[in-house]
Each structure stands twice: as structure tokens, then as C-alpha cells.
Amino acid sequence: MPDTRAARTNTKDDLRSHARQLFARHGYEGVSMRDIAGAVGIRQSAIYNHFPSKQHLLADLMVRHMDRLLDAMRGAITPHQTPADALEAFARFHVTYHIDQPEDVFLAYMELRSLDDAGRKTILALRDAYEHSLRDILKTGLATGAFAIGDPAVTARALLAMMTGVTVWFKDGGALDRQAVADIYVRTTMQAVGYKP
């Protein structure tokens, strides 16, 4: 007898995967539930066994992305690091992680506008938690004199915007590999905060 629970899990994962690709390619408003069902090879009505609406599917994708991002970031930063080591680790992590997740990054930034109020509130809280991790590193670096910056909140947002921009232009097979690109972003980040080894 087939394992229907495993089949349901696979269908749910397939729905997420195809919806992510379609939303990233055509935008949330440009994709229908029928499009998603067709990509997975199921009837449209079968989607509702897994997600009550397209809105719930978008929110699910974005929350899962932010949860994975936060978990991975916490694993990349070692407790009791110096501010400089923590910032370097954060920058390297952010750039390399985002290079690997271009569709999720696109949705997280471009489709925030498509979420309803409840979904937007949830995602903004998760984004704030991520930003505050960087902000805390910057505050500590400022307090200890390791960094020469102005407002840590503004600096954190500026650094995140700069580092996230890698997803717009980076392509495997280019003149620089991922490691080289990450190295440049780390150096630029450390220079931006006025760190002098």
C-alpha cells in the first residue's frame, strides 16, 4: 500500500518549488493557482489540500525562507567572537547564502507588497530579527572602538542592501567565483565600518 503521507509531503514540496519558480519569473500577480497546479501536474482543486489560498502559499514560502536564513546565520556566527570577526562572518555568510537562494531573495524583497497585513507583519518581524543580529554586532563594534560608524541601524540597512545586491548580478562561470566575490564583499564591509586591523 503506498505511503499517502509521503505522497502528500512530496506534493506540498512540489507546490512550493514550482510556485517559487513561477512567482520569481512572472510575479505573484502574474501567476494563478491553475498555473501552479499545471506545473505540478495536479488538478487545481488538489492545491487546497495543502494551501487554503495563493496568499497562504506565498506567505509559507517567505516564512520558510526567513526561518532557514535565521537558523543558518545563527550557525555561522560563533558566540564570543570579536566584533570584527563576527562582522566578517556575517558578511561572508550573507553573500554566499544569498547567491544560492536568488528566487527566495527575490520573493522576500519584491513580493512583500503582495502579502496581506498578517503575512507582512510576520515577515517584517523575521526580517527585523535578522537585521538586529547585524545591528548588535555593529553596536558592539562601535562601543569597543573597533568600528567608526554613525547610527548602527542605518549602517546595518546600508550594509544589507549592498550585500543582498549580489543576487542581481552574480552568475556562476563569471570572471570571479563565489569565494572571490565573498572576499571582496567582506573587505568592502570592513572598510565601510572603518575597521583597521
C-alpha positions as CSV (number, residue, x, y, z in Angstrom):
1,M,0.0,0.0,0.0
2,P,1.5,3.4,-1.0
3,D,2.5,5.8,1.7
4,T,0.0,8.6,1.1
5,R,1.5,10.8,3.8
6,A,4.9,10.8,1.9
7,A,3.0,11.5,-1.3
8,R,1.2,14.4,0.3
9,T,4.5,15.8,1.6
10,N,6.1,15.4,-1.9
11,T,3.1,17.2,-3.5
12,K,3.3,20.0,-0.9
13,D,7.1,20.4,-1.6
14,D,6.4,20.3,-5.4
15,L,3.9,23.0,-5.0
16,R,6.3,25.2,-3.1
17,S,9.1,24.6,-5.6
18,H,7.0,25.3,-8.7
19,A,5.2,28.3,-7.1
20,R,8.6,29.8,-6.1
21,Q,9.9,29.5,-9.6
22,L,6.7,30.9,-11.2
23,F,6.4,33.8,-8.7
24,A,10.0,34.7,-9.3
25,R,9.6,34.5,-13.1
26,H,6.2,36.2,-13.5
27,G,5.5,37.9,-10.2
28,Y,2.8,36.9,-7.7
29,E,0.0,38.7,-9.5
30,G,1.0,37.1,-12.9
31,V,0.6,33.5,-11.6
32,S,-2.7,31.7,-11.0
33,M,-3.4,28.7,-8.9
34,R,-4.2,26.9,-12.2
35,D,-0.7,27.8,-13.4
36,I,0.9,26.3,-10.3
37,A,-1.3,23.1,-10.5
38,G,-0.4,22.7,-14.1
39,A,3.3,23.0,-13.4
40,V,3.0,20.3,-10.7
41,G,0.7,18.1,-12.8
42,I,-2.3,18.0,-10.5
43,R,-5.8,19.4,-10.5
44,Q,-6.2,23.0,-9.2
45,S,-8.6,21.8,-6.5
46,A,-5.9,19.5,-5.1
47,I,-3.8,22.5,-4.1
48,Y,-6.3,23.3,-1.4
49,N,-5.5,20.1,0.4
50,H,-2.2,21.8,1.1
51,F,-2.7,25.5,1.0
52,P,-6.0,27.4,1.6
53,S,-5.1,30.1,-0.9
54,K,-2.4,31.5,-3.1
55,Q,-1.8,34.1,-0.4
56,H,-1.1,31.3,2.1
57,L,1.3,29.7,-0.3
58,L,3.3,32.9,-0.8
59,A,3.4,33.5,3.0
60,D,4.6,29.9,3.5
61,L,7.4,30.4,1.0
62,M,8.6,33.6,2.6
63,V,8.4,32.4,6.2
64,R,10.3,29.2,5.4
65,H,13.0,31.3,3.6
66,M,13.3,33.6,6.6
67,D,13.4,30.8,9.1
68,R,16.1,29.0,7.2
69,L,18.1,32.2,6.8
70,L,17.9,33.0,10.5
71,D,18.9,29.4,11.5
72,A,21.8,29.4,9.1
73,M,23.0,32.8,10.2
74,R,23.0,31.8,13.8
75,G,25.1,28.8,12.9
76,A,27.6,31.0,11.0
77,I,28.3,33.4,13.9
78,T,30.3,32.0,16.8
79,P,29.4,33.2,20.3
80,H,32.0,35.4,21.9
81,Q,33.7,36.4,18.6
82,T,35.2,39.9,18.5
83,P,33.0,42.4,16.7
84,A,35.4,42.3,13.7
85,D,35.3,38.5,13.4
86,A,31.5,38.5,13.9
87,L,31.0,41.1,11.1
88,E,33.3,39.3,8.8
89,A,31.5,36.0,9.4
90,F,28.1,37.7,9.0
91,A,29.1,39.4,5.7
92,R,30.6,36.1,4.3
93,F,27.5,34.2,5.3
94,H,25.1,36.7,3.9
95,V,26.7,36.9,0.5
96,T,27.2,33.2,0.0
97,Y,23.8,32.3,1.3
98,H,22.0,34.8,-0.9
99,I,23.9,33.7,-4.0
100,D,22.5,30.3,-3.5
101,Q,18.9,31.5,-3.0
102,P,18.1,34.0,-5.7
103,E,14.4,33.1,-6.1
104,D,13.7,33.2,-2.3
105,V,15.6,36.5,-2.1
106,F,13.5,38.0,-5.0
107,L,10.3,36.9,-3.3
108,A,11.4,38.2,0.1
109,Y,12.0,41.7,-1.3
110,M,9.8,42.1,-4.3
111,E,6.6,40.4,-3.1
112,L,6.4,41.7,0.4
113,R,3.9,44.1,-1.1
114,S,1.7,41.2,-2.2
115,L,1.2,39.8,1.3
116,D,-1.9,40.6,3.4
117,D,-1.4,42.5,6.6
118,A,-0.9,39.4,8.8
119,G,1.6,37.9,6.4
120,R,3.5,41.2,6.1
121,K,3.6,41.6,9.8
122,T,5.1,38.1,10.2
123,I,7.8,38.6,7.6
124,L,8.7,42.1,8.8
125,A,9.2,40.6,12.3
126,L,11.6,37.9,10.9
127,R,13.4,40.5,8.8
128,D,13.8,42.7,11.9
129,A,15.3,39.8,13.8
130,Y,17.8,39.2,11.1
131,E,18.7,42.9,10.8
132,H,19.0,43.2,14.6
133,S,21.7,40.5,14.6
134,L,23.8,42.7,12.4
135,R,22.9,45.8,14.3
136,D,24.0,44.2,17.6
137,I,27.4,43.4,16.0
138,L,27.8,47.0,14.9
139,K,26.7,48.4,18.2
140,T,29.3,46.3,20.0
141,G,32.0,47.3,17.5
142,L,31.1,50.9,17.9
143,A,31.1,50.7,21.7
144,T,34.5,49.0,21.8
145,G,36.0,51.4,19.3
146,A,36.6,48.7,16.6
147,F,34.2,50.4,14.2
148,A,33.9,54.0,13.2
149,I,30.3,54.3,12.2
150,G,27.3,56.6,12.7
151,D,24.0,55.2,13.6
152,P,24.1,51.3,13.8
153,A,20.6,50.9,12.4
154,V,21.2,52.9,9.3
155,T,24.6,51.3,8.8
156,A,23.0,47.8,9.1
157,R,20.4,48.6,6.5
158,A,23.1,50.1,4.1
159,L,25.3,47.0,4.5
160,L,22.4,44.6,4.0
161,A,21.3,46.5,0.8
162,M,24.8,46.4,-0.5
163,M,25.4,42.7,0.3
164,T,22.0,41.5,-0.9
165,G,22.6,43.2,-4.3
166,V,25.0,40.3,-5.2
167,T,21.9,38.3,-6.2
168,V,21.2,40.8,-9.0
169,W,24.4,40.3,-10.9
170,F,26.3,37.2,-9.8
171,K,26.3,34.3,-12.2
172,D,28.3,31.1,-11.8
173,G,31.0,30.8,-14.5
174,G,31.8,34.5,-14.5
175,A,35.2,36.1,-14.1
176,L,35.1,35.7,-10.3
177,D,34.0,32.6,-8.4
178,R,31.8,32.7,-5.2
179,Q,34.7,32.7,-2.9
180,A,36.4,35.6,-4.6
181,V,33.2,37.6,-4.7
182,A,32.6,36.9,-1.0
183,D,36.1,38.0,-0.2
184,I,35.6,41.3,-1.9
185,Y,32.3,41.9,-0.1
186,V,33.9,41.1,3.2
187,R,36.7,43.6,2.6
188,T,34.2,46.3,1.4
189,T,32.1,45.7,4.5
190,M,35.0,46.0,6.9
191,Q,36.2,49.2,5.1
192,A,32.7,50.6,5.3
193,V,32.7,50.4,9.1
194,G,36.1,51.9,9.4
195,Y,37.8,48.8,10.7
196,K,41.6,48.9,10.8
197,P,43.2,45.6,11.7
